[in-house]
Amino acid sequence: MCVTAMGTHMRAVVGVVALVFVAAAAGQAETATGQQPVRLSLNEAIATAVANSPVLATARIRVQRAQDQVREATAQGRPKLSANGSYLRTTPIATFTIPGPGGEQVTIQTRLPSQTTAQATIAQPIFITGGLSAAKRVAKLQVGIQTFGEAQTLQQLIADVKNAYYGILRAQGSVDVTQSAINVAQERLRLARAQFEAGVSAKFDVTRAEVDVANLQQTLIQATNGVLVAKAALNHVLGVDVNRPVEVEEQKAAVEPVTVDIEASTGQALEARPEMQQARLGVELAEHTVQLIAKQDDPVLSLSATTDWTANTSTFSPNKTTYTYGASVTWPIWTGGVTKAKVAQAKDDLATAKQNLEQAKLGVTLDVRTAALGVIESSERVGTAHANVVQAEEALSLARARYQAGVSTEVEVISAEAALTQALTNEVNARYDFLSAKAQLERATASQPEYGELTAHSPAAVAGKGVGQ
């Protein structure tokens, strides 16, 4: 076998091995787990993430904890009932005598040798200057902040699912483009062999075409692996086993150039974004915290009633049951300046909260503008990219015809193939850039339709209604 023939044979073997590897990679997830792929629509993927996401579950736990803190603050103003019992044995017992009736001496014990007692006390604290109500307001504001935190987490989760979902479709589009490029290169290889056998082209054209096909097959392997990586990334966002086989549905919505009213979108975002709601509540919380800390030096009135029962009576204490009523006032008149220092710190926290609100406004404004410009730009690119594909296909057809007619070289065909591959790649990227930018704009303006559907039956739980009431 000559060197040239051996080289051609080896390239053919490499091509077959590459295609086998691609097929094996495509089925790797199924063979690794023994499962059939789970096919998900975008809405199903979002529902799966909502059900399984540890991040969202953690946000909900924070809301529950804040609600428990409200119950704790409320309980501080309720009556408190306590009880205790005891049994005591004393020895020896001191005694003394006193004259009794008829001149007899009567022996008196100074205390009983054993004593069984029970006591119950009920107390009602009264926060004269409103310290309890201030504590409850602070706790309710914490519920609001954590509730908007849950909303923010849910909105971000929806955006993350969409990006991961589109990432799979983008990767699959890259596989399709590469396979199309292989088909085109194989057609050039067929033409080159025909031209070579007809004696109108050099062997170099055949060899070059074989090399290009082999290189594209390597690219196909990489693109196929990219799909597997993208599927693992989606599974991670969904909160399921990253090795689970999954398939997604193509998004075939028509894309037309769009315009976005950035000013109106920004106004909507500043009003509706959970981050903005959190920042506003953060300022209100800091204000109430200043008031709450300032009340730590205020007096607290406590009313109490106690009943004591003893199983044994004595001469000096003949009653088994006694009752005690009373009131007490606790007033920390001077604490060495501790409360004043705490108030100063709380005011510093208030100033920080106001700055956080301003920073949130800047961040939201930037998010909206970036996402809006991304939607506008990518929607325009979708149309031009499709037109470029049509032109590139026509240019390749003309180049092939010229090459077959012997009026051009293989270089012209290769250039046309590269232009078509680039045009197809640009079209895939433009489409999924648009979908990703649209998802980002919906997140930036708090206008995700999926969020509205998920929270339609429990708006108060997610939208923070009743906060601070």
C-alpha positions as CSV (number, residue, x, y, z in Angstrom):
1,M,0.0,0.0,0.0
2,C,1.4,3.4,-1.0
3,V,1.8,6.2,1.5
4,T,-0.9,8.3,0.0
5,A,-3.4,5.4,0.0
6,M,-2.4,4.6,3.6
7,G,-3.0,8.2,4.6
8,T,-6.4,8.2,3.0
9,H,-7.2,4.9,4.7
10,M,-6.1,6.2,8.1
11,R,-8.2,9.4,7.7
12,A,-11.2,7.2,6.9
13,V,-10.6,5.1,10.0
14,V,-10.3,8.3,12.1
15,G,-13.5,9.6,10.7
16,V,-15.4,6.4,11.5
17,V,-14.0,6.3,15.0
18,A,-14.9,9.9,15.5
19,L,-18.5,9.3,14.4
20,V,-18.7,6.3,16.7
21,F,-17.4,8.4,19.6
22,V,-20.0,11.1,18.9
23,A,-22.8,8.5,19.0
24,A,-21.4,7.0,22.2
25,A,-21.2,10.5,23.8
26,A,-24.8,11.3,22.8
27,G,-26.0,8.1,24.6
28,Q,-23.6,8.4,27.5
29,A,-26.2,9.7,29.9
30,E,-28.6,6.9,29.2
31,T,-26.1,4.1,29.5
32,A,-24.6,5.6,32.6
33,T,-27.9,5.6,34.5
34,G,-29.9,3.0,32.7
35,Q,-32.7,5.6,32.4
36,Q,-34.6,7.0,29.4
37,P,-34.3,10.8,29.0
38,V,-36.8,12.9,30.7
39,R,-38.3,15.3,28.2
40,L,-39.1,18.7,29.7
41,S,-40.9,21.8,28.4
42,L,-39.7,25.1,29.7
43,N,-42.6,25.4,32.1
44,E,-42.0,21.9,33.4
45,A,-38.4,22.7,34.0
46,I,-39.3,25.7,36.0
47,A,-41.9,23.7,38.1
48,T,-39.2,21.1,38.8
49,A,-36.8,23.7,40.0
50,V,-39.4,25.3,42.2
51,A,-40.1,21.9,43.8
52,N,-36.5,20.9,44.3
53,S,-34.3,24.0,44.6
54,P,-32.4,24.1,47.9
55,V,-31.8,27.8,47.5
56,L,-35.6,28.5,47.3
57,A,-36.3,26.1,50.2
58,T,-33.7,28.0,52.3
59,A,-35.4,31.3,51.5
60,R,-38.7,29.9,52.6
61,I,-37.2,28.7,55.9
62,R,-36.0,32.2,56.5
63,V,-39.5,33.5,56.0
64,Q,-40.8,30.9,58.5
65,R,-38.1,31.9,61.0
66,A,-39.1,35.5,60.7
67,Q,-42.7,34.7,61.3
68,D,-41.7,32.7,64.4
69,Q,-39.9,35.8,65.7
70,V,-43.1,37.8,65.4
71,R,-44.8,35.1,67.5
72,E,-42.0,35.4,70.0
73,A,-42.3,39.2,70.2
74,T,-46.1,39.0,70.6
75,A,-45.7,36.4,73.4
76,Q,-43.6,38.9,75.4
77,G,-46.7,40.9,76.3
78,R,-48.9,37.9,77.3
79,P,-49.4,36.8,80.9
80,K,-46.8,34.4,82.3
81,L,-47.8,31.5,84.6
82,S,-45.3,29.7,86.7
83,A,-45.5,27.0,89.4
84,N,-43.1,25.2,91.7
85,G,-43.3,22.8,94.5
86,S,-40.9,21.6,97.2
87,Y,-40.4,19.2,100.1
88,L,-38.0,20.0,102.9
89,R,-36.9,18.0,106.0
90,T,-35.1,19.7,108.9
91,T,-33.2,18.2,111.8
92,P,-32.7,18.9,114.6
93,I,-35.6,21.2,115.4
94,A,-35.1,24.0,118.0
95,T,-37.8,24.3,120.6
96,F,-38.8,26.5,123.5
97,T,-41.4,26.3,126.2
98,I,-44.2,28.7,127.4
99,P,-46.6,28.5,130.2
100,G,-49.8,26.8,129.2
101,P,-53.3,26.5,130.7
102,G,-53.3,25.3,134.3
103,G,-49.7,26.2,134.7
104,E,-48.4,23.4,132.4
105,Q,-45.4,24.1,130.2
106,V,-46.1,23.8,126.5
107,T,-43.2,23.0,124.1
108,I,-43.2,24.9,120.9
109,Q,-41.1,24.0,117.8
110,T,-39.5,26.9,116.0
111,R,-40.2,25.2,112.7
112,L,-41.8,22.0,111.4
113,P,-39.6,19.0,110.9
114,S,-40.9,18.6,107.3
115,Q,-42.5,21.0,104.9
116,T,-44.4,20.4,101.6
117,T,-45.3,23.5,99.7
118,A,-46.6,24.5,96.2
119,Q,-46.6,27.9,94.7
120,A,-48.2,29.4,91.5
121,T,-47.6,32.8,90.2
122,I,-49.2,34.7,87.3
123,A,-47.6,37.9,86.0
124,Q,-48.6,40.4,83.4
125,P,-45.9,42.8,82.0
126,I,-47.1,46.2,80.9
127,F,-44.8,48.1,78.6
128,I,-45.9,51.6,79.5
129,T,-44.1,53.5,76.7
130,G,-44.9,51.1,73.8
131,G,-41.7,49.0,73.8
132,L,-43.7,45.8,73.0
133,S,-45.5,47.3,70.0
134,A,-42.1,48.6,68.7
135,A,-40.6,45.1,69.0
136,K,-43.6,43.6,67.1
137,R,-43.2,46.1,64.3
138,V,-39.5,45.3,64.0
139,A,-40.3,41.6,63.8
140,K,-43.0,42.1,61.2
141,L,-40.7,44.1,59.0
142,Q,-38.2,41.2,59.2
143,V,-41.0,39.0,57.8
144,G,-41.5,41.4,55.0
145,I,-37.8,41.6,54.2
146,Q,-37.5,37.8,54.1
147,T,-40.7,37.4,52.1
148,F,-39.3,39.7,49.4
149,G,-36.1,37.7,49.7
150,E,-38.1,34.6,48.8
151,A,-39.6,36.5,45.8
152,Q,-36.2,37.6,44.6
153,T,-34.9,34.0,44.9
154,L,-37.8,32.7,42.9
155,Q,-37.4,35.2,40.2
156,Q,-33.7,34.6,39.9
157,L,-34.4,30.8,39.8
158,I,-36.8,31.2,36.9
159,A,-34.2,33.3,35.1
160,D,-31.5,30.7,35.8
161,V,-33.7,27.8,34.5
162,K,-34.4,29.7,31.3
163,N,-30.7,30.4,30.7
164,A,-29.7,26.8,31.4
165,Y,-32.6,25.6,29.2
166,Y,-31.5,27.9,26.3
167,G,-28.0,26.8,26.9
168,I,-28.9,23.3,25.9
169,L,-30.7,24.5,22.8
170,R,-27.7,26.7,21.9
171,A,-25.4,23.7,22.3
172,Q,-27.6,21.5,20.3
173,G,-27.7,24.2,17.6
174,S,-24.0,24.2,17.6
175,V,-24.1,20.4,17.0
176,D,-26.5,20.9,14.1
177,V,-24.3,23.6,12.6
178,T,-21.3,21.4,12.8
179,Q,-23.1,18.4,11.3
180,S,-24.3,20.7,8.5
181,A,-20.7,21.8,8.0
182,I,-19.6,18.1,7.9
183,N,-22.3,17.4,5.3
184,V,-21.1,20.3,3.2
185,A,-17.4,19.2,3.5
186,Q,-18.3,15.7,2.6
187,E,-20.1,17.0,-0.5
188,R,-16.9,18.9,-1.4
189,L,-14.9,15.7,-0.9
190,R,-17.2,13.9,-3.3
191,L,-16.8,16.6,-5.9
192,A,-13.1,16.7,-5.4
193,R,-12.8,13.0,-5.9
194,A,-15.0,13.2,-9.0
195,Q,-12.8,16.1,-10.4
196,F,-9.6,14.2,-9.6
197,E,-10.9,11.1,-11.3
198,A,-11.8,13.2,-14.3
199,G,-8.3,14.6,-14.3
200,V,-9.4,18.2,-14.0
201,S,-8.1,18.8,-10.4
202,A,-5.1,17.8,-8.3
203,K,-4.9,15.2,-5.6
204,F,-4.4,18.0,-3.1
205,D,-8.0,19.0,-3.4
206,V,-9.1,15.5,-2.3
207,T,-6.6,15.4,0.5
208,R,-7.6,18.9,1.7
209,A,-11.3,17.9,1.7
210,E,-10.5,14.7,3.7
211,V,-8.6,16.8,6.3
212,D,-11.4,19.3,6.6
213,V,-14.0,16.5,7.1
214,A,-11.8,14.9,9.8
215,N,-11.3,18.3,11.6
216,L,-15.0,19.0,11.6
217,Q,-15.7,15.6,13.1
218,Q,-13.4,16.6,16.0
219,T,-15.4,19.7,16.3
220,L,-18.6,17.7,16.4
221,I,-17.2,15.6,19.3
222,Q,-16.6,18.8,21.2
223,A,-20.0,20.2,20.4
224,T,-21.7,17.0,21.5
225,N,-19.8,17.1,24.7
226,G,-21.0,20.7,25.1
227,V,-24.6,19.5,25.0
228,L,-23.9,17.0,27.8
229,V,-22.3,19.7,29.9
230,A,-25.3,22.0,29.3
231,K,-27.7,19.3,30.3
232,A,-25.8,18.7,33.5
233,A,-25.9,22.4,34.2
234,L,-29.7,22.4,33.7
235,N,-30.1,19.5,36.1
236,H,-28.0,21.4,38.7
237,V,-30.3,24.4,38.5
238,L,-33.4,22.1,38.7
239,G,-32.0,20.5,41.9
240,V,-31.8,17.0,40.6
241,D,-29.1,14.5,39.8
242,V,-26.7,16.1,37.3
243,N,-26.3,12.7,35.6
244,R,-30.1,12.4,34.8
245,P,-30.7,12.1,31.1
246,V,-32.8,15.0,29.9
247,E,-34.2,16.4,26.6
248,V,-35.7,19.8,26.1
249,E,-38.2,21.2,23.6
250,E,-37.2,23.6,20.9
251,Q,-38.4,27.2,21.2
252,K,-39.7,28.1,17.8
253,A,-41.1,31.6,18.4
254,A,-40.7,34.0,15.5
255,V,-38.4,36.9,16.4
256,E,-39.0,40.4,15.0
257,P,-36.9,43.5,15.8
258,V,-38.3,45.0,19.0
259,T,-38.1,48.3,20.8
260,V,-38.1,48.8,24.5
261,D,-39.2,51.9,26.5
262,I,-36.2,51.9,28.8
263,E,-37.5,54.7,30.9
264,A,-40.9,53.1,31.5
265,S,-39.3,49.7,32.1
266,T,-36.9,51.3,34.7
267,G,-39.9,52.9,36.5
268,Q,-41.7,49.6,36.6
269,A,-38.6,47.8,37.9
270,L,-37.9,50.5,40.6
271,E,-41.5,49.9,41.9
272,A,-41.8,46.2,41.6
273,R,-38.4,44.6,42.0
274,P,-38.2,42.6,45.3
275,E,-34.7,44.0,45.8
276,M,-36.2,47.5,45.9
277,Q,-39.0,46.4,48.2
278,Q,-36.4,44.9,50.5
279,A,-34.2,48.0,50.5
280,R,-37.2,50.2,51.4
281,L,-38.2,47.9,54.2
282,G,-34.6,47.9,55.3
283,V,-34.8,51.7,55.8
284,E,-38.1,51.3,57.7
285,L,-36.7,48.5,59.8
286,A,-33.6,50.6,60.7
287,E,-35.9,53.5,61.8
288,H,-38.0,51.3,64.0
289,T,-34.9,49.7,65.4
290,V,-33.6,53.1,66.6
291,Q,-36.9,53.6,68.4
292,L,-36.9,50.2,69.9
293,I,-33.4,50.5,71.3
294,A,-34.2,53.9,72.7
295,K,-37.0,52.4,74.7
296,Q,-34.6,50.0,76.6
297,D,-34.3,52.6,79.3
298,D,-38.0,53.0,79.7
299,P,-39.8,51.7,82.8
300,V,-41.7,48.4,82.7
301,L,-44.7,47.8,85.0
302,S,-45.5,44.2,86.0
303,L,-48.6,43.0,87.8
304,S,-48.4,39.7,89.7
305,A,-50.5,37.4,91.8
306,T,-49.1,34.4,93.8
307,T,-50.8,31.6,95.8
308,D,-48.9,29.5,98.2
309,W,-50.1,26.2,99.7
310,T,-48.4,24.1,102.4
311,A,-49.3,20.7,103.6
312,N,-48.2,21.4,107.2
313,T,-49.3,24.2,109.4
314,S,-47.8,25.6,112.6
315,T,-48.9,27.6,115.5
316,F,-47.5,30.8,113.9
317,S,-48.8,29.9,110.4
318,P,-52.1,28.1,110.7
319,N,-53.3,28.7,107.1
320,K,-52.5,26.2,104.5
321,T,-53.2,28.6,101.6
322,T,-52.1,32.2,101.3
323,Y,-52.4,34.8,98.5
324,T,-50.1,37.6,97.5
325,Y,-50.9,40.4,95.1
326,G,-48.6,43.2,93.9
327,A,-47.2,45.4,91.3
328,S,-43.6,46.3,90.5
329,V,-41.9,48.8,88.3
330,T,-38.4,48.3,86.7
331,W,-36.7,51.4,85.5
332,P,-33.1,51.3,84.4
333,I,-32.4,55.0,85.3
334,W,-28.7,55.0,84.5
335,T,-26.9,52.3,82.4
336,G,-23.6,54.0,82.0
337,G,-24.3,55.2,78.5
338,V,-24.8,51.7,77.0
339,T,-28.2,52.5,75.5
340,K,-27.0,55.8,74.1
341,A,-24.2,54.0,72.4
342,K,-26.6,51.4,71.0
343,V,-28.9,54.1,69.7
344,A,-25.9,55.7,67.9
345,Q,-25.1,52.4,66.3
346,A,-28.7,51.9,65.2
347,K,-28.6,55.4,63.6
348,D,-25.4,54.4,61.7
349,D,-27.3,51.3,60.5
350,L,-30.1,53.5,59.4
351,A,-27.7,55.7,57.3
352,T,-26.3,52.5,55.8
353,A,-29.8,51.2,54.9
354,K,-30.5,54.5,53.1
355,Q,-27.3,54.1,51.1
356,N,-28.3,50.5,50.3
357,L,-31.5,51.8,48.9
358,E,-29.7,54.2,46.7
359,Q,-27.3,51.5,45.6
360,A,-30.3,49.2,44.8
361,K,-31.8,51.9,42.6
362,L,-28.5,52.2,40.6
363,G,-28.2,48.5,40.3
364,V,-31.8,48.0,39.1
365,T,-31.5,50.9,36.6
366,L,-28.3,49.3,35.2
367,D,-29.9,45.9,35.0
368,V,-32.9,47.2,33.0
369,R,-30.8,49.2,30.6
370,T,-28.4,46.4,30.0
371,A,-31.2,43.8,29.4
372,A,-33.2,46.2,27.2
373,L,-30.2,47.0,25.0
374,G,-29.5,43.3,24.8
375,V,-33.0,42.5,23.6
376,I,-33.0,45.3,21.0
377,E,-29.6,44.3,19.6
378,S,-30.1,40.6,19.5
379,S,-33.6,40.9,17.9
380,E,-32.1,42.8,15.1
381,R,-29.3,40.3,14.7
382,V,-31.8,37.4,14.3
383,G,-33.2,38.9,11.2
384,T,-29.9,39.8,9.6
385,A,-28.4,36.5,10.6
386,H,-31.1,34.5,8.8
387,A,-30.7,36.7,5.7
388,N,-27.0,36.0,5.8
389,V,-27.6,32.2,5.9
390,V,-29.7,32.5,2.8
391,Q,-27.0,34.4,1.0
392,A,-24.3,32.1,2.2
393,E,-26.2,29.1,0.9
394,E,-26.6,30.7,-2.5
395,A,-22.9,31.7,-2.6
396,L,-21.9,28.1,-1.8
397,S,-24.1,26.7,-4.5
398,L,-22.5,29.1,-7.0
399,A,-19.0,28.2,-5.8
400,R,-19.7,24.5,-6.3
401,A,-21.1,25.1,-9.8
402,R,-18.0,27.1,-10.7
403,Y,-15.7,24.5,-9.3
404,Q,-17.5,21.7,-11.2
405,A,-17.2,23.7,-14.3
406,G,-13.5,24.1,-13.8
407,V,-13.6,27.9,-13.7
408,S,-12.6,28.3,-10.0
409,T,-10.4,26.5,-7.5
410,E,-11.3,24.6,-4.3
411,V,-10.3,27.6,-2.3
412,E,-13.4,29.5,-3.4
413,V,-15.6,26.5,-2.3
414,I,-13.8,26.3,1.1
415,S,-14.3,30.0,1.6
416,A,-18.0,29.7,0.8
417,E,-18.3,26.8,3.2
418,A,-16.7,28.7,6.0
419,A,-19.0,31.7,5.4
420,L,-22.0,29.4,5.5
421,T,-20.9,27.8,8.8
422,Q,-20.3,31.2,10.3
423,A,-23.7,32.5,9.2
424,L,-25.4,29.4,10.7
425,T,-23.4,29.9,13.9
426,N,-24.4,33.6,14.0
427,E,-28.1,32.7,13.5
428,V,-28.0,30.2,16.4
429,N,-26.2,32.6,18.7
430,A,-28.5,35.5,17.8
431,R,-31.7,33.5,18.5
432,Y,-30.6,32.3,21.9
433,D,-28.9,35.6,22.7
434,F,-32.4,37.1,22.1
435,L,-34.2,34.6,24.3
436,S,-31.6,35.0,27.1
437,A,-31.8,38.8,26.9
438,K,-35.6,38.6,27.0
439,A,-35.5,36.4,30.1
440,Q,-33.1,38.9,31.6
441,L,-35.3,41.8,30.8
442,E,-38.3,40.1,32.4
443,R,-36.2,39.4,35.5
444,A,-34.9,43.0,35.5
445,T,-38.5,44.4,35.3
446,A,-40.1,41.8,37.6
447,S,-42.5,40.9,34.8
448,Q,-41.9,37.2,34.4
449,P,-45.2,35.5,33.4
450,E,-44.1,32.3,35.1
451,Y,-43.6,34.1,38.4
452,G,-47.2,35.5,38.1
453,E,-48.5,32.0,37.5
454,L,-46.6,30.5,40.3
455,T,-47.7,33.1,42.9
456,A,-51.3,33.7,41.6
457,H,-52.8,31.7,44.4
458,S,-50.7,33.0,47.2
459,P,-49.8,36.7,46.5
460,A,-49.5,37.6,50.1
461,A,-47.0,34.9,50.8
462,V,-44.6,36.1,48.0
463,A,-45.5,39.7,47.3
464,G,-45.2,40.7,51.0
465,K,-48.7,42.0,51.4
466,G,-49.6,43.1,54.9
467,V,-46.0,43.8,55.8
468,G,-45.6,45.9,58.9
469,Q,-49.4,45.9,59.5
